[in-house]
Amino acid sequence: MDIAVIGAGNRARKYLSCLPDGVRVSCLVEPDPLRLRQAAHRYGVPSSGCFSDAGDFFAAAPPVCAVIVAAPDRLHVPLSLASVQKGWHVLLEKPVALCSEDYMSLLEASRQAGVHVGVCLEMRFHPYFRRIKELIDMGAVGTIERIEHTEHIGPDRMAHTFVRGLWSRKDNSGPIFLSKCCHDADFLLWLTGRTPLEVRSRGALETFRSDSAAPARCIDCTRTGCPYSAVTLYRERGEWTDGFDVPEGSTLAAVIEEELRSGRYGRCVYNCDNDVFDTQDVEAKLTGGISLSMHLEGTSLREGRSTVIHGSAGTLSADNWQIIAPDIAEDWSHLAQLPLHAGADRLLTEDFFAAIGSGRAPLASLESAFQAHRLCWMAG
Ligand SMILES: NC(=O)c1ccc[n+]([C@@H]2O[C@H](COP(=O)([O-])OP(=O)(O)OC[C@H]3O[C@@H](n4cnc5c(N)ncnc54)[C@H](O)[C@@H]3O)[C@@H](O)[C@H]2O)c1
């Protein structure tokens, strides 16, 4: 099966590393010339299959069966719409759309074209979160009454992605609750099988605000022990550098130094142009009388998700890879450092291609992900 990839960045690389046998990338669409060149080399795509402009790609209408859309969020709907109108199945990164009208137009177009759109909501495929669902489905807490869920984004991801990075401004990528917590909302609605009736939300940007006393760049800072130091993160620990492109003839070390000196990722977190919230509380009433309380925490120094599910027969707590419920105590910490979201990216990719190969809908289908997006739009 020939496929195309639109947006050959960080996420596309993950999916391309786990394509099932028989699936071949024959086209790449990527405006960044270095990324296009390097991806073409890595995946053996001939120059005739390489496009720097999506319009040229759609006009050429190559004979592909499916596309992976891993371009920036605001392009998801137009690129997917054009793809389904060509009769191609789509594996689409989250969030699907920034508003309900766009989501519905894609849903309608995919129905009319008779193609499937799978959404990259990998919590549904993650062994730890699947286990939580399995236990709930087995009746571990009886009937669910209330859920308290916190996502600690973690200092590295918060600084890299939501303060310095490409998801730091609402006008570019939409609100943080949509870009980060659509995973959580989807998992919780999938877990309960319920839909939101009403949503109340309160968010704030309190920590990562401009401070005129802060230096512009971490390399010029004399403060020690800052948990958000770009120098520590990139130069000393060598982490979160996957998205740094290394041109032929250069080195990652040189690219990091350049970034620290003049790139967006060298900026002090108290001197960026970010405007997305760093904390947010969302209270939702779901059908079936369930109350859902979600907290997005971008300022704590811990990372990870914590979920407490209260039911008629007891409580399940899932925190820091430990699942505790009546008569159950399970340690899933062996998954913590496993790549590809502990294999969930692979399972998601395999499910998508198995689904379109057999004519069924993918597990994380466009239809099934709508309510989670709705909850996020209502939260703002
Ligand atoms: N599922 C997850 O866990 C997860 C995690 C991170 C990001 N994401 C989502 O994945 C998507 C991609 O994120 P990323 O981290 O790979 O970002 P990225 O910036 O590394 O990759 C996006 C790529 O799209 C390219 N692009 C820009 N305009 C384009 C256009 N008009 N046509 C084609 N390509 C274009 C960019 O040049 C870039 O190479 C985003 O929507 C993001 O929200 C999902």
PDBQT file of the ligand as one rigid body, heavy atoms in Angstrom, charges set to zero:
ROOT
HETATM    1  N1  LIG A 401      -0.134  12.502  19.446  1.00  0.00    +0.000 N 
HETATM    2  C1  LIG A 401       0.769  13.088  20.203  1.00  0.00    +0.000 C 
HETATM    3  O1  LIG A 401       1.119  12.629  21.268  1.00  0.00    +0.000 OA
HETATM    4  C2  LIG A 401       1.379  14.366  19.732  1.00  0.00    +0.000 A 
HETATM    5  C3  LIG A 401       2.521  14.863  20.355  1.00  0.00    +0.000 A 
HETATM    6  C4  LIG A 401       3.082  16.038  19.860  1.00  0.00    +0.000 A 
HETATM    7  C5  LIG A 401       2.494  16.698  18.797  1.00  0.00    +0.000 A 
HETATM    8  N2  LIG A 401       1.372  16.199  18.229  1.00  0.00    +0.000 N 
HETATM    9  C6  LIG A 401       0.726  16.853  17.083  1.00  0.00    +0.000 C 
HETATM   10  O2  LIG A 401       1.396  16.400  15.909  1.00  0.00    +0.000 OA
HETATM   11  C7  LIG A 401       1.428  17.424  14.915  1.00  0.00    +0.000 C 
HETATM   12  C8  LIG A 401       2.854  17.634  14.457  1.00  0.00    +0.000 C 
HETATM   13  O3  LIG A 401       3.642  17.973  15.584  1.00  0.00    +0.000 OA
HETATM   14  P1  LIG A 401       5.233  17.796  15.550  1.00  0.00    +0.000 P 
HETATM   15  O4  LIG A 401       5.685  17.760  16.954  1.00  0.00    +0.000 OA
HETATM   16  O5  LIG A 401       5.594  16.701  14.633  1.00  0.00    +0.000 OA
HETATM   17  O6  LIG A 401       5.630  19.197  14.914  1.00  0.00    +0.000 OA
HETATM   18  P2  LIG A 401       6.836  19.474  13.899  1.00  0.00    +0.000 P 
HETATM   19  O7  LIG A 401       6.936  20.946  13.829  1.00  0.00    +0.000 OA
HETATM   20  O8  LIG A 401       8.027  18.688  14.297  1.00  0.00    +0.000 OA
HETATM   21  O9  LIG A 401       6.307  18.873  12.512  1.00  0.00    +0.000 OA
HETATM   22  C9  LIG A 401       5.344  19.508  11.736  1.00  0.00    +0.000 C 
HETATM   23  C10 LIG A 401       5.871  19.573  10.325  1.00  0.00    +0.000 C 
HETATM   24  O10 LIG A 401       4.869  20.097   9.464  1.00  0.00    +0.000 OA
HETATM   25  C11 LIG A 401       5.530  20.901   8.502  1.00  0.00    +0.000 C 
HETATM   26  N3  LIG A 401       4.574  21.802   7.833  1.00  0.00    +0.000 N 
HETATM   27  C12 LIG A 401       4.320  23.098   8.092  1.00  0.00    +0.000 A 
HETATM   28  N4  LIG A 401       3.434  23.579   7.209  1.00  0.00    +0.000 NA
HETATM   29  C13 LIG A 401       3.119  22.561   6.368  1.00  0.00    +0.000 A 
HETATM   30  C14 LIG A 401       2.282  22.434   5.229  1.00  0.00    +0.000 A 
HETATM   31  N5  LIG A 401       1.558  23.473   4.764  1.00  0.00    +0.000 N 
HETATM   32  N6  LIG A 401       2.217  21.247   4.605  1.00  0.00    +0.000 NA
HETATM   33  C15 LIG A 401       2.945  20.205   5.041  1.00  0.00    +0.000 A 
HETATM   34  N7  LIG A 401       3.777  20.266   6.109  1.00  0.00    +0.000 NA
HETATM   35  C16 LIG A 401       3.843  21.427   6.770  1.00  0.00    +0.000 A 
HETATM   36  C17 LIG A 401       6.604  21.629   9.308  1.00  0.00    +0.000 C 
HETATM   37  O11 LIG A 401       7.608  22.177   8.479  1.00  0.00    +0.000 OA
HETATM   38  C18 LIG A 401       7.093  20.505  10.198  1.00  0.00    +0.000 C 
HETATM   39  O12 LIG A 401       8.174  19.794   9.629  1.00  0.00    +0.000 OA
HETATM   40  C19 LIG A 401       0.792  18.637  15.567  1.00  0.00    +0.000 C 
HETATM   41  O13 LIG A 401      -0.531  18.740  15.163  1.00  0.00    +0.000 OA
HETATM   42  C20 LIG A 401       0.851  18.344  17.061  1.00  0.00    +0.000 C 
HETATM   43  O14 LIG A 401      -0.168  18.945  17.795  1.00  0.00    +0.000 OA
HETATM   44  C21 LIG A 401       0.831  15.049  18.661  1.00  0.00    +0.000 A 
ENDROOT
TORSDOF 0
